[in-house]
Amino acid sequence: MMHIHEEAARCLLCENAPCGANVARAIRAIRFDNASNAWRWWADLTDEDLAAAEKACIHYDQPIRISELCSLTADAVRPLTLLDRSADCKTADAAGLPSLEINFCDMVCENPFFLASSAICTNYDMVSRALEAGWAGVFYKTICKQDIREVSPRFDAVRKGGTSFVGFRNMEQLSENPYEMDFDILHRLKVNYPTKRIVASIMGQTEEEWIELAKMAEDAGCDAVELNFSCPQMRLSGLGSDIGQNPELVLAYTSFVSEAVKIPVIPKMTPNVKSLDKASMACYFGGAKGISAINTIKSITMSEEAEVSGKITVSGYSGKAVKPIALRMIYEMTGNPVLHKAGIEKHMDISGIGGIETWRDALDFIRLGCRNVQVCTSVMEYGYRIIDDLKLGLQTYMQEQGITELKKLVGEALPDVVMPSDLDRETMVFPKVDREKCIGCGRCYISCMDGGHQAISFGEDRQPHIIGTKCVGCHLCRLVCPTNAMGMAKRMNKKQ
């Protein structure tokens, strides 16, 4: 049987899709983990419409199986609300879904989703289109007074098989615009989009430069200023992550700027440290109103196509692969008793960054204490339009859970995070085979034999059988199963 998410993942997500706007939108909802809302766009399509859409598909391999995809999502997913089926994410609030409004650093934001300071927000037109699409705000690409000279090529991607970006390598530095031009752009954005949140990201070389740029941001009408202490690929020393790795410099520059301006100051932290604990405390004592984390991770990719004149260098790594690292570093801050109390008392908020592609990714950051999330790599791959499913998916989740205010989800998971020494080691969960889903490929057997505890037998019947006396409940078999045929039994005491 076709797996709806695998089939949706085959879609090329075309611009002005030949299959039609409704079909393309429904597939995109499935692709971005929002299948429960696909019915909104499938609802009024006839069999003839679906057949015509499939015929029009320009996939390089074979057309997306649109009719079957529609049938399976209709059968598997029931509408969760009584909303008008013509409603899309832009009218969902009026149709009865919960509001995503949240307060971040004393700024009332229409939703928690902001563009991260990067190549996705380098001029007025780009940011304007994003705000029109539904993003609540922007951390504009970092403004500096240095002469920025970029390399070519500057991007590279890590993939597996035919997948989209697993990881993304980025050697881009800061804004190449004259700094006066950037502040003019920020001023015009704030004038034309007064309800959106415009944040200037800045980087100086000296105390005087940090203060000058911060004051220019304030004079331009920006809602806040982000201090880039974290760019990993600056060509001059003493900038970017060189600062973020030194808590004394973090404290000094944060203090200088916080004393110079009245708008919220938000340092952006580097993950290229053993722990964010000291640097984040420096932000707090320096008067920061919030912290952005994490920026990209220092890395090397070895693709010949990505070499610069035959040379390889260290640069920033982002995308889905860095999300678990980002979450760990977020927890180091939100789990810190001082910073946790500061967050509760509204003295310090966290903006989470790192591998956010779907609303579920964003929810993970929020549940660990973030009141705001920033997105970059997935926008570079899929465009600003992903905001549709980020918003609608999160709203639908809140409605399912009976949650009316997003702030109630902030930090919800913190009590469940413990040290490895505190985990339950007296019980286990056996894997459970769903014979209807199992196709007899033997992948579970191979992985268990060569990477597990030799707890699966596999014979002529081409069916895996769990050997209970050997199984330790590691669940490697479940992770490698291509058809999700390995499920979970009830947790039980190891002595039983």
HELIX and SHEET records of a PDB file:
HELIX    1   1 ILE A    4  ARG A   10  1                                   7    
HELIX    2   2 ALA A   21  ARG A   31  1                                  11    
HELIX    3   3 ALA A   35  ASN A   37  5                                   3    
HELIX    4   4 TRP A   39  TRP A   42  1                                   4    
HELIX    5   5 ASP A   47  ALA A   56  1                                  10    
HELIX    6   6 ILE A   66  ALA A   76  1                                  11    
HELIX    7   7 TYR A  124  ALA A  133  1                                  10    
HELIX    8   8 TYR A  179  ASN A  192  1                                  14    
HELIX    9   9 GLU A  207  ASP A  219  1                                  13    
HELIX   10  10 SER A  241  GLY A  244  1                                   4    
HELIX   11  11 PRO A  247  ALA A  260  1                                  14    
HELIX   12  12 ASP A  277  PHE A  285  1                                   9    
HELIX   13  13 GLU A  304  ALA A  306  5                                   3    
HELIX   14  14 LYS A  320  VAL A  322  5                                   3    
HELIX   15  15 LYS A  323  THR A  334  1                                  12    
HELIX   16  16 PRO A  337  ILE A  344  1                                   8    
HELIX   17  17 TRP A  359  ARG A  367  1                                   9    
HELIX   18  18 THR A  377  TYR A  382  1                                   6    
HELIX   19  19 TYR A  384  ILE A  386  5                                   3    
HELIX   20  20 ILE A  387  GLN A  401  1                                  15    
HELIX   21  21 LEU A  406  LEU A  409  5                                   4    
HELIX   22  22 LEU A  414  ASP A  416  5                                   3    
HELIX   23  23 PRO A  420  ASP A  422  5                                   3    
HELIX   24  24 ARG A  443  GLY A  451  1                                   9    
HELIX   25  25 LEU A  476  VAL A  480  1                                   5    
SHEET    1   A 2 ILE A 102  PHE A 104  0                                        
SHEET    2   A 2 MET A 107  CYS A 109 -1                                        
SHEET    1   B 8 VAL A 265  LYS A 268  0                                        
SHEET    2   B 8 ALA A 224  ASN A 228  1                                        
SHEET    3   B 8 ARG A 197  ILE A 202  1                                        
SHEET    4   B 8 GLY A 137  PHE A 139  1                                        
SHEET    5   B 8 PHE A 113  LEU A 115  1                                        
SHEET    6   B 8 ASN A 372  VAL A 375  1                                        
SHEET    7   B 8 ASP A 349  ILE A 353  1                                        
SHEET    8   B 8 GLY A 290  ALA A 293  1                                        
SHEET    1   C 4 PHE A 155  VAL A 158  0                                        
SHEET    2   C 4 GLY A 167  ASN A 170 -1                                        
SHEET    3   C 4 SER A 315  SER A 318 -1                                        
SHEET    4   C 4 ILE A 297  SER A 299 -1                                        
SHEET    1   D 2 THR A 427  VAL A 433  0                                        
SHEET    2   D 2 MET A 486  ASN A 493 -1                                        
SHEET    1   E 2 ILE A 456  PHE A 458  0                                        
SHEET    2   E 2 PRO A 464  ILE A 466 -1                                        
END                                                                             
